[in-house]
């Protein structure tokens, strides 16, 4: 067994390195009873990375045909029990297949904070995590900073995962979003740059936006920006206000004329002005203005004559 301790040289979350190979280097693979192994938990909370049932089914099918190519990594938590550090999905797939034993490498990790590091780094290297998973992970790291025994600063977390401090706090903010919005960010229907402005909205406003998407509708970046601005300004959380805002923006974007006055009239009289060019409108305005000036001039001349 190897002992992974906190140090300046500990393994980093580097996508170019195989973290599991580093941990398992020259370690002996053993067969452990499935019943003696449990998923990782940290301060009573499960590990932050989701386990998708469809993915587990596909993995179980692969394992049943080819066996486990890469053993799981566990740490000993008592004389006869172990906790998974890497390989939760492989463990779940073997459980689905009703295996009694599983290939594993046992490493000695007594520090829970270090164990959490390993879980996070191993998962990130295997597959790009969802934003909501990163949110749970970074919130855990940030909560550790309140503990005087934790040695990670935000800058160290930033360096460990190769992202900026701002991005860490951005992902952490997902925990302040409606579940529906978090799912939309996970599916990339909403860009992560909208996390902070969305988090500032009330729960009712957030739900209204999520509900709008659930009606199989989508908002462009410009539309979502407008909706957030209007909700912030007027406090509305009505889904129909969202539709109205989108419709107004859509009509405004249709502006067919260079003249802003014509565009204002177009919104009110679009059916009448549908096929009219700007030159035609210029001609009409010229004729109406000429007629107005002619009448106004005659009226002025007449009043002057009477006064004489």
Secondary structure per residue as TSV (DSSP state, phi and psi in degrees):
chain	resnum	aa	ss	phi	psi
A	1	X	-	360.0	145.7
A	2	X	-	-109.0	153.5
A	3	X	B	-110.7	112.5
A	4	X	-	-93.8	117.0
A	5	X	-	-116.2	162.0
A	6	X	-	-70.3	128.4
A	7	X	-	-163.1	167.9
A	8	X	T	-66.0	-19.6
A	9	X	T	-102.2	14.3
A	10	X	S	-66.8	157.9
A	11	X	-	-58.4	139.5
A	12	X	-	-102.9	162.4
A	13	X	-	-83.0	75.1
A	14	X	-	-106.8	119.2
A	15	X	T	-63.4	-19.9
A	16	X	T	-84.8	-11.6
A	17	X	S	-109.2	148.3
A	18	X	-	-90.6	100.9
A	19	X	H	-63.7	-38.9
A	20	X	H	-65.5	-40.4
A	21	X	H	-62.3	-37.4
A	22	X	H	-62.2	-43.2
A	23	X	H	-71.7	-33.3
A	24	X	H	-93.8	1.8
A	25	X	T	-53.1	119.5
A	26	X	T	62.8	17.2
A	27	X	-	-92.3	150.1
A	28	X	-	-84.9	131.9
A	29	X	-	-84.4	128.3
A	30	X	E	-121.1	162.1
A	31	X	E	-101.7	121.6
A	32	X	E	-115.7	146.5
A	33	X	E	-64.6	134.5
A	34	X	G	-58.9	-34.3
A	35	X	G	-68.8	-16.1
A	36	X	G	-96.4	4.6
A	37	X	E	-115.8	140.1
A	38	X	E	-131.7	152.4
A	39	X	-	-63.2	157.9
A	40	X	-	-71.4	142.5
A	41	X	E	-140.4	151.4
A	42	X	E	-134.4	116.9
A	43	X	T	53.9	36.7
A	44	X	T	86.8	-7.3
A	45	X	E	-101.2	143.7
A	46	X	E	-68.2	161.8
A	47	X	-	-58.3	147.5
A	48	X	S	-77.0	-3.1
A	49	X	S	-99.4	128.0
A	50	X	-	-69.5	151.0
A	51	X	-	-115.9	109.4
A	52	X	-	-83.4	128.5
A	53	X	H	-63.5	-37.7
A	54	X	H	-64.0	-39.6
A	55	X	H	-66.7	-38.8
A	56	X	H	-64.4	-41.2
A	57	X	H	-62.7	-43.2
A	58	X	H	-65.7	-39.7
A	59	X	H	-67.9	-38.8
A	60	X	H	-62.5	-39.9
A	61	X	H	-63.1	-41.4
A	62	X	H	-66.6	-43.0
A	63	X	H	-65.7	-37.7
A	64	X	H	-63.8	-27.1
A	65	X	H	-92.2	-39.8
A	66	X	H	-115.5	-10.0
A	67	X	-	80.4	179.5
A	68	X	-	-84.4	114.2
A	69	X	S	-75.4	-42.8
A	70	X	S	-114.7	119.6
A	71	X	-	-65.7	157.6
A	72	X	E	-78.5	163.1
A	73	X	E	-114.1	129.1
A	74	X	E	-130.8	163.5
A	75	X	E	-120.5	150.9
A	76	X	E	-81.8	128.1
A	77	X	E	-112.6	-8.7
A	78	X	E	-160.2	-174.6
A	79	X	T	-64.7	-23.8
A	80	X	T	-143.5	30.4
A	81	X	E	-144.0	154.0
A	82	X	E	-137.7	157.2
A	83	X	E	-125.8	134.9
A	84	X	E	-73.0	132.8
A	85	X	E	-107.5	-34.4
A	86	X	E	-147.3	127.3
A	87	X	-	118.8	26.4
A	88	X	H	-59.6	-38.1
A	89	X	H	-72.2	-39.2
A	90	X	H	-63.8	-39.6
A	91	X	H	-63.9	-45.0
A	92	X	H	-63.7	-37.5
A	93	X	H	-66.7	-42.2
A	94	X	H	-66.6	-33.9
A	95	X	H	-66.1	-38.8
A	96	X	H	-64.2	-33.9
A	97	X	T	-83.0	-1.8
A	98	X	T	63.0	35.7
A	99	X	-	-68.7	146.4
A	100	X	S	-91.6	-28.0
A	101	X	E	-132.0	161.9
A	102	X	E	-146.3	143.3
A	103	X	E	-71.2	135.5
A	104	X	E	-150.4	157.8
A	105	X	E	-116.0	129.1
A	106	X	E	-100.3	124.2
A	107	X	E	-119.2	151.4
A	108	X	B	-92.0	108.7
A	109	X	-	-134.8	107.1
A	110	X	-	-95.9	-22.5
A	111	X	-	-84.2	118.2
A	112	X	H	-61.8	-34.6
A	113	X	H	-64.9	-40.6
A	114	X	H	-66.1	-40.8
A	115	X	H	-59.9	-40.8
A	116	X	H	-64.2	-40.5
A	117	X	H	-53.9	-48.5
A	118	X	H	-63.4	-44.7
A	119	X	H	-57.3	-46.8
A	120	X	H	-66.7	-47.1
A	121	X	H	-67.1	-40.1
A	122	X	H	-64.5	-40.6
A	123	X	H	-68.1	-41.5
A	124	X	H	-64.2	-35.1
A	125	X	H	-74.8	-25.9
A	126	X	H	-77.1	-38.9
A	127	X	S	-158.9	145.0
A	128	X	-	-61.6	119.6
A	129	X	-	-73.8	157.5
A	130	X	-	-72.4	152.4
A	131	X	H	-55.0	-38.4
A	132	X	H	-66.7	-30.5
A	133	X	H	-71.2	-41.0
A	134	X	H	-63.3	-34.5
A	135	X	H	-60.2	-48.4
A	136	X	H	-62.3	-41.6
A	137	X	H	-64.1	-49.9
A	138	X	H	-69.9	-33.3
A	139	X	H	-64.6	-34.9
A	140	X	H	-66.3	-45.4
A	141	X	H	-60.8	-42.6
A	142	X	H	-66.3	-35.6
A	143	X	H	-68.3	-29.0
A	144	X	H	-66.3	-24.7
A	145	X	T	-66.3	-19.1
A	146	X	T	-77.9	-12.3
A	147	X	S	-96.1	120.6
A	148	X	T	-62.2	-20.3
A	149	X	T	-82.5	-12.5
A	150	X	-	-80.9	136.5
A	151	X	-	-105.7	7.9
A	152	X	-	-96.3	124.4
A	153	X	-	-91.6	170.4
A	154	X	H	-62.5	-36.6
A	155	X	H	-63.4	-38.8
A	156	X	H	-67.9	-39.6
A	157	X	H	-63.1	-42.1
A	158	X	H	-58.8	-45.9
A	159	X	H	-68.0	-36.4
A	160	X	H	-61.7	-41.0
A	161	X	H	-105.4	2.6
A	162	X	T	67.4	33.9
A	163	X	-	-132.9	164.0
A	164	X	-	-77.0	161.6
A	165	X	H	-58.1	-41.0
A	166	X	H	-60.4	-40.5
A	167	X	H	-67.6	-36.1
A	168	X	H	-60.2	-49.3
A	169	X	H	-68.3	-31.6
A	170	X	H	-62.6	-50.0
A	171	X	H	-63.1	-40.2
A	172	X	H	-58.9	-32.1
A	173	X	G	-67.7	-14.3
A	174	X	G	-60.5	-27.8
A	175	X	G	-65.4	-15.9
A	176	X	G	-94.9	7.2
A	177	X	S	-101.0	155.7
A	178	X	-	-57.5	143.2
A	179	X	H	-56.3	-36.6
A	180	X	H	-63.7	-39.3
A	181	X	H	-68.8	-38.8
A	182	X	H	-60.8	-40.1
A	183	X	H	-66.4	-36.2
A	184	X	H	-68.3	-33.7
A	185	X	H	-71.3	-39.2
A	186	X	H	-60.5	-39.2
A	187	X	T	-83.6	0.5
A	188	X	T	67.8	18.4
A	189	X	S	-72.4	-28.5
A	190	X	S	-122.7	131.9
A	191	X	-	-71.7	149.8
A	192	X	G	-66.4	-18.7
A	193	X	G	-67.8	-13.7
A	194	X	G	-89.8	-1.2
A	195	X	H	-58.6	-50.6
A	196	X	H	-63.3	-50.3
A	197	X	H	-64.0	-34.0
A	198	X	H	-67.9	-37.2
A	199	X	H	-65.9	-22.0
A	200	X	T	-81.0	-13.3
A	201	X	S	-78.4	160.4
A	202	X	-	-71.5	160.2
A	203	X	H	-55.7	-36.8
A	204	X	H	-67.0	-40.4
A	205	X	H	-67.9	-41.0
A	206	X	H	-61.6	-43.5
A	207	X	H	-64.7	-37.1
A	208	X	H	-61.6	-41.8
A	209	X	H	-67.2	-43.2
A	210	X	H	-61.8	-41.6
A	211	X	H	-62.5	-37.7
A	212	X	H	-60.9	-43.2
A	213	X	H	-66.1	-34.3
A	214	X	H	-68.7	-15.7
A	215	X	T	-84.4	23.4
A	216	X	T	63.8	25.9
A	217	X	-	-103.8	155.4
A	218	X	-	-132.5	149.8
A	219	X	-	-114.3	135.8
A	220	X	-	-71.9	167.7
A	221	X	H	-58.5	-39.9
A	222	X	H	-66.8	-40.8
A	223	X	H	-66.8	-44.5
A	224	X	H	-64.1	-39.3
A	225	X	H	-59.1	-44.7
A	226	X	H	-63.4	-44.5
A	227	X	H	-61.4	-45.3
A	228	X	H	-62.7	-42.1
A	229	X	H	-62.2	-44.8
A	230	X	H	-67.9	-39.9
A	231	X	H	-64.9	-38.0
A	232	X	H	-65.6	-38.9
A	233	X	H	-74.6	-44.2
A	234	X	H	-108.8	-3.1
A	235	X	-	71.5	11.7
A	236	X	-	-72.0	145.6
A	237	X	-	-132.2	22.8
A	238	X	-	-90.4	128.7
A	239	X	H	-62.4	-27.9
A	240	X	H	-71.5	-27.1
A	241	X	H	-68.2	-32.8
A	242	X	H	-64.6	-46.2
A	243	X	H	-61.0	-42.2
A	244	X	H	-63.1	-43.0
A	245	X	H	-63.5	-40.6
A	246	X	H	-65.6	-41.3
A	247	X	H	-64.9	-42.8
A	248	X	H	-63.4	-40.5
A	249	X	H	-65.8	-41.4
A	250	X	H	-61.6	-42.9
A	251	X	H	-66.7	-37.7
A	252	X	H	-66.8	-36.6
A	253	X	H	-71.9	-14.6
A	254	X	T	-78.6	-4.4
A	255	X	-	-40.3	109.6
A	256	X	-	-92.1	-6.5
A	257	X	-	-120.0	154.4
A	258	X	S	-76.9	-31.2
A	259	X	S	-77.4	118.3
A	260	X	H	-63.3	-31.2
A	261	X	H	-64.6	-41.6
A	262	X	H	-62.3	-39.6
A	263	X	H	-67.1	-35.5
A	264	X	H	-65.2	-41.5
A	265	X	H	-68.2	-33.8
A	266	X	H	-62.4	-38.6
A	267	X	H	-62.1	-37.5
A	268	X	H	-83.2	-33.8
A	269	X	S	-126.9	43.4
A	270	X	H	-60.0	-36.0
A	271	X	H	-65.8	-33.7
A	272	X	H	-78.7	-31.8
A	273	X	H	-102.1	8.4
A	274	X	T	-51.4	-46.1
A	275	X	T	-109.2	17.8
A	276	X	-	-93.6	133.8
A	277	X	-	-86.0	165.9
A	278	X	H	-65.9	-33.7
A	279	X	H	-65.3	-39.7
A	280	X	H	-65.0	-41.0
A	281	X	H	-66.6	-38.9
A	282	X	H	-58.8	-41.6
A	283	X	H	-64.7	-43.2
A	284	X	H	-63.6	-46.0
A	285	X	H	-61.3	-41.0
A	286	X	H	-61.7	-44.7
A	287	X	H	-66.7	-42.6
A	288	X	H	-66.3	-40.1
A	289	X	H	-67.6	-39.5
A	290	X	H	-63.0	-43.2
A	291	X	H	-65.3	-41.5
A	292	X	H	-62.7	-46.1
A	293	X	H	-64.3	-38.3
A	294	X	H	-63.6	-46.4
A	295	X	H	-66.2	-40.3
A	296	X	H	-67.3	-37.7
A	297	X	H	-65.5	-44.6
A	298	X	H	-61.9	-42.7
A	299	X	H	-62.2	-41.3
A	300	X	H	-67.1	-40.1
A	301	X	H	-64.7	-40.1
A	302	X	H	-65.5	-42.9
A	303	X	H	-63.7	-38.9
A	304	X	H	-64.7	-41.0
A	305	X	H	-63.6	-43.1
A	306	X	H	-64.5	-36.2
A	307	X	H	-65.7	-33.4
A	308	X	-	-69.0	360.0
